[in-house]
Amino acid sequence: MAEPILHTLPKTEIISGKTAIANLTGKGKWSSGGGEIKTCVLHPNGTELNRIMVSVPKRNFKRAVKRNLLKRRIREAYRLQKELLTCRGTDILFVYTSKEILDFSAIKARMESILTGISAKYQE
């Protein structure tokens, strides 16, 4: 019997630490793709895991409640579709650049196009 796909986002798949973040923002490739979510991708990252980081700027959303809502939606969209990312050892920073709050279905659709684009670019 085939093993079911686990849609989880463990702590090991979250980027943390000053050096890892500085590495990603310094050496990574930035792309906007004309959408609401800007990305910075670093491949390979030196590990076997794909790791992510989510940022929603305070200048666009003053209230922490709204920033946290958008971060939750972006992480959830990634978590449900992370199997689309076929390349291993990739660090991704998602920066939400839109001025309005999008619903989850729009963020999920945008995440799908981002992940398929990254997979196509960094195929093994």
Residue pairs with C-beta under 8 A, 6 or more apart in sequence:
5 83
7 79
7 80
7 82
8 79
9 52
9 75
9 78
9 79
9 82
12 49
12 51
13 49
13 50
13 51
13 52
14 51
14 52
14 53
15 21
15 24
15 51
15 52
15 53
15 91
15 93
20 51
20 91
21 53
23 42
23 45
23 91
24 40
24 42
24 45
24 53
24 91
24 93
25 40
25 93
27 42
28 40
28 41
28 42
28 91
28 93
29 40
29 41
29 42
30 38
30 39
30 40
31 38
31 39
31 40
31 41
32 38
32 39
32 97
33 39
33 113
33 114
33 117
35 110
35 113
35 114
36 96
36 97
36 98
36 102
36 106
36 107
36 110
37 74
37 94
37 95
37 96
37 97
37 107
37 110
37 111
37 114
38 94
38 95
38 97
39 92
39 93
39 94
39 95
39 114
39 118
40 92
40 93
40 95
41 90
41 91
41 92
41 93
41 118
41 121
41 122
42 90
42 91
42 92
43 87
43 89
43 90
43 91
43 122
44 89
44 90
45 51
45 89
45 90
45 91
46 89
47 89
48 88
48 89
49 88
49 89
50 82
50 85
50 87
50 88
50 89
50 90
50 91
50 92
51 90
51 91
51 92
52 75
52 78
52 91
52 92
52 93
52 94
53 91
53 92
53 93
53 94
54 71
54 74
54 75
54 93
54 94
54 96
55 71
55 93
55 94
55 95
55 96
56 67
56 70
56 71
56 74
56 95
56 96
57 95
57 96
57 97
58 67
60 96
60 97
60 98
60 99
61 67
61 70
61 101
66 101
69 101
70 96
70 101
70 107
71 96
73 102
73 104
73 107
74 94
74 96
74 107
74 111
76 104
77 104
77 107
77 108
77 110
77 111
78 94
78 111
78 115
80 108
81 108
81 111
81 112
81 115
82 115
84 112
84 115
84 116
84 119
85 115
85 118
85 119
86 119
86 123
86 124
87 118
87 119
87 122
87 123
87 124
88 124
90 118
90 122
92 118
94 114
102 110
